[in-house]
Amino acid sequence: MFDFTPVGAGIALAGFAFLVFGWRLLPHRKGAASMDAAFNLEGFTTEVSVPQGSPAVGITVKALEELGENEIEVITLLSRPAMW
């Protein structure tokens, strides 16, 4: 049961030593980004599934983009046949 203890203890001690002392060896970032820049979501891609009965069912892609005040862009449409 303790066959790997020496190796695991050595790795744990090395990791602990790095956390205590070794972080100073890492290069410093110059001009760190502000919080606003870090959470900038421009160019974010996501996938959306539109359920049956949604107001978005049956409208055109252009109308959907206008509904999003032209802040969204539909790249691809995938349609699945109705299950029922």
Helices and strands as residue ranges (DSSP letters): H 5-20, G 22-25, H 35-38, H 61-67
